[in-house]
Every structure is written in structure tokens, then in C-alpha cells.
């Protein structure tokens, strides 16, 4: 049986492995699909955690079928369709150092392998209306988007940056919750596709570099929340978009992790900057209920076979994708 591993920074290679039998309270999964996150790209390059020991099985998102249960397992049976949660020890409650330290795709081996053994508590059921590749998009991107915007009441206005996995999930979940959404992108073609998904207003940030002004023209008093995927490079403009008391949901660093920032607006307008590190199992299950009720399906850019995992990384790194890049049939 072959698994993919990061054997050195920026190098993915296959190696032999055996998953072993599940112990007390564990289940063995046959991985049916995996999807990629920007985190996986940074991990591949050694930029997410340069101290990460190698080799490492990458990827945090995946969906699989239960093929064996260990002694004492009560939550699952053979044949169940499940997703492993990102933070394997974070079932519920607030984050803690222990709860958020055991994450798939680093430091723990991730999902890009034919089989994996996990604790029965670290799984959630796949919504029945989703196929394997769609389900594989949920654990990080969807749960992150859910936690970024789920506190916003109907009628709120939010800004979503870009058309990656988290951003499009945020758009879909926001529209299901009755929110108004302004989406930014550098591509007019992607903007038209976002409009088809329900975006109320769109701004091309290459054509309008000071895009916060366009946001304030749309929402004169400011928006309630910005789903911030750019990081330090876009944070200042995001802060300008907010109404007093508004929130930045900080989830990414696509435009950089460090840059000088005037923090005075945060103080003077009582703004909130909230980091979002995915979420726990309870969050995942709450989100899945919304996905099922609204029949939301993830936006998939490409579905590539397991043998073409390196090409999936190339597609993600290109920035040309719209939605999630998935890898099918991990065996």
C-alpha cells in the first residue's frame, strides 16, 4: 500500500506503509477523497512550521469509509461515511494548547493515504447529499468559514475576500443565513461565477486597488464582518470596511503575515480582530446540519486521481482555482 509523504521541503514522494489494526476505541478508515488547503501548500514549502519533522503525510481534509472498528467502539459501524476532524483532540469547548496542538497534516500525519486509523471521537458523519470529494472539502475550509460568520444575524453585511475554498464556503453559508455579501477578486471571470453563487456585490481589487472605498460605497455605514484571508497585506483596508463594533475574522495570510499597522481604528471604533483556527467537532456537526438543511454543495475546481497528487499542488499554487482542489480514490 502506498502513501504520499513530504520527504523534504517542496518534494512529495510515495512510500510503502501499513495502517495497522484499530486499538480500543479506534476505527480504520478507507480514505475515499482528500482536498487541499493553502495550509497544505505552506506545509509543503516548509513555511508553515519549519521545525516539522519529516517525512510527513500531508493534508488536513478528507473523507472516508469505516472498514474496521476496534474494541469498545460505539459511535460508528463498518460502512459509515465520515470525515476526520482537523484538531483530533478538540471535540468541544474552548480551545486550549492541548486541544489545538494535535492537527492532521502537521504535526500529525494527514489524510493523503489509502487508509488511516483514528479515535472514534475524532470523526463526524458525512452529510447524506454530498459525494466523497465534496465531503472531503469540509473539515478545514467549511468549518473555518462557519466559525468566521455564524455569529452574524440575518441582514448583516459581510466582505469575503477571494474565491478559494474558505471564501466560497463563507459566501454560501452567508446566503443561507440571510446575510448580504460583497466579494473581492482579481478576476472578472471569477466574479461572474461568484455572482451566480449569490454574491450581492463584487469588486475587482486589481482594477480598484483601494477596494475598501468601494465597500464603503456599498455599505456606507460599514460592514459587520470581513472574512480576512489576506492577512497583514490586506488587514488595513479590511479595518476601513468595518462599522463601529465590527469584526475581522482572521483566517489566512495569503498577502503576508507581517506588516506595519495603525491600530488606532481598532481602539477608536471598538473593532474586533478574531483569529479562527478551524473549530471543534461540535462546530463541525452544527455546520453539517445547516449544509443538509440548505442542501449546500462545496464548489469543486478540479477532481484529480490519487496518482496526480503533485499536480493538485501545482493547481493550488497557481492561484487559478475557483473553489477546492480534490484528490479522488486514495488507493
C-alpha positions as CSV (number, residue, x, y, z in Angstrom):
1,X,0.0,0.0,0.0
2,X,1.4,3.4,-1.0
3,X,1.0,6.7,0.8
4,X,2.2,10.2,-0.2
5,X,4.7,11.9,2.0
6,X,6.6,15.2,2.1
7,X,10.1,13.7,2.2
8,X,11.9,17.1,2.1
9,X,10.6,20.6,1.7
10,X,8.9,21.1,-1.7
11,X,9.2,17.4,-2.5
12,X,6.3,14.9,-2.5
13,X,7.0,11.2,-2.9
14,X,5.2,7.8,-2.5
15,X,6.3,5.3,0.2
16,X,5.1,1.9,1.4
17,X,3.0,1.8,4.6
18,X,0.6,-0.4,6.6
19,X,-2.1,1.3,8.7
20,X,-2.3,-1.4,11.3
21,X,-5.4,-2.6,13.2
22,X,-7.5,-0.3,15.3
23,X,-7.0,-0.4,19.1
24,X,-9.5,0.2,21.8
25,X,-11.9,3.0,20.8
26,X,-10.4,3.4,17.3
27,X,-11.6,2.8,13.8
28,X,-9.9,2.2,10.5
29,X,-10.9,4.3,7.5
30,X,-10.5,3.7,3.8
31,X,-9.9,7.2,2.5
32,X,-12.2,7.9,-0.4
33,X,-11.1,11.5,-1.1
34,X,-8.9,14.4,0.1
35,X,-8.9,18.1,-0.6
36,X,-6.2,20.7,-0.4
37,X,-5.9,23.9,1.7
38,X,-3.4,26.7,1.4
39,X,-2.1,25.4,4.7
40,X,-1.0,22.3,2.9
41,X,0.9,24.4,0.3
42,X,2.7,26.3,3.1
43,X,3.5,23.0,4.9
44,X,4.9,21.6,1.7
45,X,7.3,24.5,1.3
46,X,8.4,24.4,5.0
47,X,6.8,27.8,5.7
48,X,4.0,26.7,8.0
49,X,6.3,25.0,10.5
50,X,9.9,24.9,9.5
51,X,10.5,22.6,12.6
52,X,8.0,20.0,11.4
53,X,9.8,16.6,11.4
54,X,9.8,14.8,8.0
55,X,8.7,12.7,6.4
56,X,5.1,13.8,6.8
57,X,1.8,12.6,5.3
58,X,0.2,15.9,4.2
59,X,-3.4,17.2,4.0
60,X,-5.9,18.0,6.7
61,X,-9.1,17.4,4.8
62,X,-10.5,14.1,3.8
63,X,-13.5,11.8,3.8
64,X,-13.5,8.0,4.2
65,X,-15.5,4.9,4.9
66,X,-15.3,2.9,8.1
67,X,-13.9,-0.5,7.2
68,X,-13.0,-1.9,10.7
69,X,-13.9,-0.9,14.3
70,X,-11.8,-1.7,17.4
71,X,-13.0,-2.9,20.8
72,X,-15.3,-0.6,22.6
73,X,-16.3,1.5,19.6
74,X,-20.0,2.6,19.9
75,X,-20.2,5.7,17.7
76,X,-19.5,4.0,14.3
77,X,-20.1,0.9,12.3
78,X,-18.5,-0.6,9.2
79,X,-19.8,1.2,6.1
80,X,-20.3,4.6,7.8
81,X,-19.2,7.7,5.8
82,X,-17.2,10.0,7.9
83,X,-14.7,12.9,8.0
84,X,-11.8,13.1,10.4
85,X,-11.8,16.4,12.3
86,X,-8.8,18.8,11.9
87,X,-7.8,19.1,15.6
88,X,-8.1,15.5,16.6
89,X,-8.3,16.2,20.3
90,X,-10.7,19.1,20.1
91,X,-14.2,17.6,20.5
92,X,-15.9,20.6,22.1
93,X,-15.5,23.6,24.3
94,X,-13.0,26.4,24.0
95,X,-9.5,26.0,22.5
96,X,-6.6,25.0,24.7
97,X,-2.9,24.3,23.9
98,X,-3.6,20.6,24.2
99,X,-6.8,20.7,22.1
100,X,-5.3,22.6,19.1
101,X,-1.9,21.0,19.0
102,X,-2.8,17.6,17.5
103,X,-3.8,18.6,14.0
104,X,-3.8,16.5,10.8
105,X,-1.3,17.3,8.1
106,X,1.2,18.5,10.7
107,X,2.3,17.7,13.3
108,X,0.2,14.5,12.9
109,X,0.3,12.6,9.6
110,X,-2.6,13.7,7.5
111,X,-5.2,12.3,5.1
112,X,-3.3,11.7,1.8
113,X,-3.0,7.9,2.2
114,X,-5.2,4.9,1.4
115,X,-6.1,4.1,5.0
116,X,-5.8,5.7,8.4
117,X,-6.6,4.8,12.0
118,X,-8.3,7.4,14.2
119,X,-10.1,7.6,17.5
120,X,-13.9,7.2,17.3
121,X,-14.4,10.6,19.0
122,X,-12.5,12.5,16.2
123,X,-14.9,11.8,13.4
124,X,-18.2,13.3,12.1
125,X,-20.8,11.9,9.8
126,X,-20.8,13.0,6.2
127,X,-24.0,14.8,5.1
128,X,-26.0,12.4,3.0
129,X,-26.4,14.7,0.0
130,X,-22.6,15.0,-0.6
131,X,-20.3,12.8,-2.7
132,X,-16.9,11.8,-1.4
133,X,-14.9,14.7,-3.0
134,X,-17.5,17.2,-1.8
135,X,-17.3,15.7,1.7
136,X,-13.5,15.9,1.7
137,X,-13.8,19.7,1.4
138,X,-15.5,20.2,4.8
139,X,-13.1,19.6,7.7
140,X,-11.0,22.8,7.4
141,X,-12.3,25.1,4.8
142,X,-16.0,24.8,5.6
143,X,-15.7,24.7,9.4
144,X,-13.4,27.8,9.3
145,X,-15.9,29.7,7.2
146,X,-18.7,28.6,9.6
147,X,-16.9,29.9,12.6
148,X,-16.0,33.1,10.8
149,X,-19.6,34.1,10.2
150,X,-22.0,32.0,12.2
151,X,-22.3,34.8,14.9
152,X,-23.7,37.2,12.3
153,X,-27.5,37.7,12.4
154,X,-29.7,37.8,9.3
155,X,-29.4,41.1,7.5
156,X,-25.7,41.6,8.4
157,X,-23.3,42.7,5.6
158,X,-20.0,40.9,5.2
159,X,-17.0,41.1,3.0
160,X,-15.5,37.9,1.6
161,X,-12.0,38.0,0.1
162,X,-11.3,35.9,-3.0
163,X,-12.7,32.7,-4.4
164,X,-10.7,30.0,-2.6
165,X,-12.4,27.2,-0.6
166,X,-13.0,29.1,2.7
167,X,-14.2,32.2,0.9
168,X,-16.7,30.4,-1.2
169,X,-18.0,28.4,1.8
170,X,-18.4,31.7,3.6
171,X,-20.4,33.1,0.7
172,X,-22.7,30.0,0.5
173,X,-23.2,29.8,4.3
174,X,-23.8,33.6,4.5
175,X,-26.5,33.5,1.8
176,X,-28.2,30.5,3.5
177,X,-28.3,32.6,6.8
178,X,-29.8,35.7,5.1
179,X,-26.6,37.8,5.0
180,X,-25.6,40.3,2.3
181,X,-22.2,39.6,0.8
182,X,-19.6,41.7,-1.1
183,X,-16.9,39.5,-2.6
184,X,-13.5,40.7,-3.8
185,X,-11.4,39.1,-6.6
186,X,-8.8,39.9,-9.1
187,X,-10.6,38.1,-11.9
188,X,-13.8,39.3,-13.6
189,X,-14.5,35.8,-14.8
190,X,-14.4,34.5,-11.2
191,X,-16.6,37.5,-10.1
192,X,-19.3,36.4,-12.5
193,X,-19.1,32.9,-11.1
194,X,-19.4,34.3,-7.6
195,X,-22.4,36.3,-8.6
196,X,-24.0,33.0,-9.8
197,X,-23.5,31.6,-6.3
198,X,-25.3,34.6,-4.8
199,X,-22.8,37.3,-4.2
200,X,-24.7,40.6,-3.8
201,X,-21.9,42.9,-4.9
202,X,-18.3,42.3,-6.2
203,X,-15.2,44.3,-6.5
204,X,-12.1,43.6,-8.7
205,X,-9.3,44.7,-6.4
206,X,-6.8,44.9,-9.3
207,X,-9.0,47.4,-11.1
208,X,-9.8,49.1,-7.7
209,X,-6.7,48.9,-5.5
210,X,-8.4,51.0,-2.8
211,X,-11.2,48.4,-2.6
212,X,-12.3,49.5,0.9
213,X,-13.7,52.6,-0.7
214,X,-15.9,50.5,-2.9
215,X,-17.0,48.6,0.1
216,X,-18.0,51.8,1.9
217,X,-19.9,53.0,-1.1
218,X,-21.9,49.8,-1.0
219,X,-22.3,49.8,2.8
220,X,-22.0,53.4,3.7
221,X,-22.0,52.8,7.5
222,X,-19.5,49.9,7.1
223,X,-19.9,46.2,7.1
224,X,-20.4,43.9,10.1
225,X,-17.7,41.4,9.3
226,X,-14.7,40.8,7.0
227,X,-13.6,37.3,6.3
228,X,-9.9,38.1,6.1
229,X,-7.8,35.7,4.1
230,X,-5.1,38.1,3.0
231,X,-3.5,38.7,6.4
232,X,-1.2,41.6,7.0
233,X,-1.2,42.7,3.4
234,X,-5.0,43.4,3.4
235,X,-5.8,44.0,7.0
236,X,-5.6,47.7,7.0
237,X,-8.1,48.0,4.2
238,X,-10.3,45.4,5.9
239,X,-10.4,47.5,9.0
240,X,-11.5,50.5,7.0
241,X,-14.5,48.5,5.8
242,X,-16.0,47.9,9.2
243,X,-18.8,49.7,11.0
244,X,-18.1,50.5,14.7
245,X,-18.1,47.3,16.7
246,X,-17.4,45.2,13.6
247,X,-15.3,42.1,13.3
248,X,-12.3,40.9,11.4
249,X,-12.4,37.1,11.1
250,X,-8.7,36.4,10.6
251,X,-8.2,33.1,8.8
252,X,-5.3,33.4,6.3
253,X,-2.1,35.1,5.3
254,X,-2.2,35.0,1.5
255,X,-0.9,38.6,1.3
256,X,1.7,38.1,4.1
257,X,2.0,37.6,7.8
258,X,3.8,40.8,8.9
259,X,3.4,44.5,8.0
260,X,3.3,47.8,10.0
261,X,-0.3,48.6,11.0
262,X,-2.0,51.6,12.5
263,X,-4.1,50.0,15.3
264,X,-5.8,53.3,16.3
265,X,-9.0,52.4,14.4
266,X,-9.4,49.2,16.3
267,X,-9.4,51.2,19.6
268,X,-11.4,54.2,18.4
269,X,-14.2,52.1,16.8
270,X,-14.2,49.2,19.2
271,X,-13.4,46.7,16.4
272,X,-12.6,43.1,17.0
273,X,-9.9,41.0,15.3
274,X,-10.7,37.3,15.9
275,X,-8.4,34.6,14.9
276,X,-10.2,31.5,13.5
277,X,-8.3,28.2,13.8
278,X,-10.9,26.0,12.1
279,X,-13.0,24.7,15.1
280,X,-14.0,21.7,17.1
281,X,-16.2,18.6,16.4
282,X,-19.3,20.3,17.8
283,X,-18.8,23.2,15.4
284,X,-18.4,20.7,12.5
285,X,-21.6,18.9,13.4
286,X,-23.6,22.2,13.8
287,X,-22.4,23.3,10.4
288,X,-23.3,20.0,8.8
289,X,-26.9,20.4,9.9
290,X,-27.0,23.7,8.1
291,X,-25.4,22.2,5.0
292,X,-28.0,19.4,5.0
293,X,-31.0,21.7,5.6
294,X,-29.9,24.2,2.8
295,X,-28.5,21.4,0.6
296,X,-25.3,23.3,0.2
297,X,-22.7,21.6,-2.0
298,X,-19.0,22.6,-2.0
299,X,-17.6,24.3,-5.1
300,X,-15.0,22.0,-6.6
301,X,-12.4,23.3,-9.0
302,X,-10.9,20.0,-10.0
303,X,-11.1,16.3,-9.1
304,X,-7.7,14.7,-9.7
305,X,-6.8,11.0,-9.2
306,X,-4.6,9.9,-6.3
307,X,-1.7,9.3,-8.7
308,X,-1.7,13.0,-9.7
309,X,-1.4,14.5,-6.1
310,X,1.7,16.6,-7.2
311,X,-0.4,18.1,-10.0
312,X,-3.1,19.0,-7.4
313,X,-0.5,21.0,-5.5
314,X,0.5,22.8,-8.7
315,X,-3.1,23.8,-9.4
316,X,-3.4,25.2,-5.8
317,X,-0.1,27.0,-6.0
318,X,-1.1,28.6,-9.3
319,X,-3.9,30.6,-7.7
320,X,-6.1,29.9,-10.8
321,X,-8.5,27.6,-8.9
322,X,-12.1,28.5,-8.1
323,X,-13.1,26.6,-5.0
324,X,-11.5,23.5,-3.8
325,X,-9.0,21.1,-5.4
326,X,-9.8,17.5,-4.6
327,X,-8.0,14.2,-4.9
328,X,-10.1,11.1,-5.5
329,X,-9.7,7.5,-4.6
330,X,-6.7,7.4,-2.3
331,X,-5.7,3.8,-3.1
